[in-house]
Amino acid sequence: MEAKRVQIYPLFIRIWHWSQALVIFTLMFTGFAVHGSHQLIDFNTAVQIHNVAGLLLVAEAFAMFFYYVTTGRWRQYQSLMNVEGMIKQARYYAYGILRGEPHPTHPTEISHLNPLQKITYLNFKVIFLPLMGITGTMYMYREYLEENIYEKLGIKLFVIDNVALWHTIGAFALLAFIIVHVYMTTTGKSVFSHVETMVTGWEEKDAHAETHKPTAKPAHKKAGKK
């Protein structure tokens, strides 16, 4: 069957994706060093690198927000609560993929996420990353905040006991997300097909596969308006 190449990920998204992956893995490596989970890097160096990587992640988040708003790609989240689509996608992941069934969702140039990915990635962007950023910032500037705010409000012990805990919980949630995300990259036409698409930006699709054409209108509707 004839196939054609369709660009799914433009250059900006590919650069953002891989640079964010590098920053996140740096944060995890140094973060677990600060936590004492390994001694592959000394504590002070780990703290310094971790703080810089955290600021870079915040910059990445603002860059992606600006890109989504200015390019209109935020519209792919308009159909967020597609319950039927989520059920089909969950069924596919549960056992359809093991039976060789076709993928129920085809990525397009405008929307490259399936219904489950939309809700998962949005939670990642609006819950887990902000949680990590806020708690990380509070911990980074803990001495200043403790002297000028926490002590005056009488919540110093609360901050010491809980900020690092919530930051660690967020780190393990992020680790779980990455494990699932990496596994899902192996569920394409081949083990590395999804990774290849994120590197090149292009994906081979059936020439007859449905693609997103926002300006197209059915011929019979056009005729009816004349």
N, C-alpha and C positions, 0 to 999 in steps of 0.2 A: 504494500500500500504506500502511496506517495506520502512523503513527509515534508514538512517545511520548518524552517527555523524562525522562532519568534523570540524577540527580546523581552525577557521577563524582568530583569533587574538592570536598571541604568547604572552608569559608572558611579554616581554619587552613593547609591545604596550599597553597592559592592564594597567601595572603600570604607563606608561607614560600618558595614557589617564586620569586616575583617579587622578594622582598627578597634572597634568595640570589643570584639572577641579577645584581642591581644590585651586590651586594658583590663577586661574582666578576669582573664587568667592571671594577669599580674597582681590584681587585687586579691584574688584567692590565694595565690602562692605566698604573698607577703602577709596577708591577713592571718593565715594559719600559722605563719612563723611568729607573728606578734602574739597569737593565742597560745603559742608553745607547743603546737602540734608537730612541728619539725624544727630542726636546727641547721637547715641547709643555708641559712643566711642569718647574720647577727641581728639582734633585736633593733638596735638604733637605725641600721640601714633599712631594715624591713619597714619600720615606721615611716621613714622619710619617703621611700619609694611608694608606699601605700597611700600616703597623703597626696602626693603628686598625681598618682593614678586616679585617685578619687576625684580630684579636680578635673582631670581630663574626661572622666566619665560624665560629669555634669556638663561639660562643654559639648560632648557628643550628644547628650540628650537635647540640649537647646538647638544644636545644629539640625537634628532630625525633626524636631518640632517645627522649626522655621521652614524646612524643606517640605514637610507634609502640608503646611498651610499655604505656602506659595505655589505649589504645584497641583494642589487639589487632590493629592493622594489620600488625604484624610477621609475622603468619601467612601473608601472601601470599608470603613467601620460603620457606615450608616445602616447596613443590614446586619448589625451585630447579633441581635437575638433571633437568628434563623434556627429555630428549634428543630425543624424537619431536617435541615442541612446538618446540624450537629449530630442528630441521631444517626443519619446515614454515614457520617464520617466516623462516629464511634463504632458503628457496626463493622465498617470496613477495617478499622484498626484492630477490632476484637477478633475477627475471624475471616473477614472477606479477603484480606491481604494474603492469608495463608492458603486460600482456595484459588488464588490467581484471578480474582475478580478485578475489573477495571476500577480505577480511582474515581470516586463519585464527584470530585471537584477538579476542574482544570484551571490552573493559574492563567491570568491574562496580563497584558501590559499595565492595566489599571489596578487590578486586584490580584495579588499573587498569594493570598492567604486563604485557606479553607475555613469553614465556619468555626471549627474547634481552635484553629490557630489564631483566629481573630480574637476570641475571648481570652485565650491564654496569653497571647502576646500583649494585649491591652492591659491585662492584670499585671503582667511583668513590668510594663512601662509606667503604670499609674499607681501601683501599690508597692511592689518589691524594690524597684530602683529608688523611688522617693524615700522609702523606709530606710534603705541603706545610706542614702545621701544625708538625710536629716540626722539619723543617729550617729553617722560617721562625723558629720560636722560638729555635732554637740560634743562628741568625744575629743575631736581634734582641738577644740577651743574650750575644753572643760575647765581649765584653770581660770581663764578670764570669766567664763560664765558663772563658775562657782563663787568667785569673789564679788561679782557685780550683780548677779541675779539670783542664783539658787539660794545663797545664804539669807538674803533679804526676804525671800519667799518661804524659807524654811523647808526646802525640798532637796537639800544637798545629798542626804543619804539615799533618797529615792533615785536621783540621777546616777550616783555612783553604782548602785546595785542593779539598775535596770537598763541603762543605755547600752552598755557593752553586751548585756544579755540579748536584747532585741536585735542588736547589730549582728550578733552571732547566729541567732535564729534566721535572720534574713539571709545570711551567708549560706547556711545549709539549704534553705529553700532555693536559693540561686543555684547551688550545686546540683540539686535535684532537677531543676529546670534544664540545666546544661546537659546532664546525663540523658534525659528524655529527648532533648533537642538533637543531640549528636546521634542517638539511636534512630530518630525519625529521618535523618539524612540518608540512612541506608535503605529506606523503603521505596526508592524510586525504581525506574526501569532497570537499573543496575545499582550496585552498592554505592558507587561514587557519582551517579548521575546528578543528584541534587547538588552535591559539592561542586561538580563541574559547572552547573548552571550558575551557581553563586560566584564562581571565578570568572567565567566568560560573559555571563549575563544572558546567554542564549539557551533556548531549549528546543529540541526537536519535537514537533507535534504532528499528529495526523492532519493532513491537509483539509480533511472534512470535519475536524474538531471544531466545536463552537468557540468562537473568540468574541471578545468584547468590542462592540462597535457602537459607541454612544450616539452617533449621529444617524445611524441607519433606521429607517422606518419601513414597515410592511407595505408592499406595493398596493394592496387592496385599500389600505387606509388613505394613501395618497390619492388614489382614483376617486374615493368617496368624497373627498373634499373639493374636487373640481366642479 
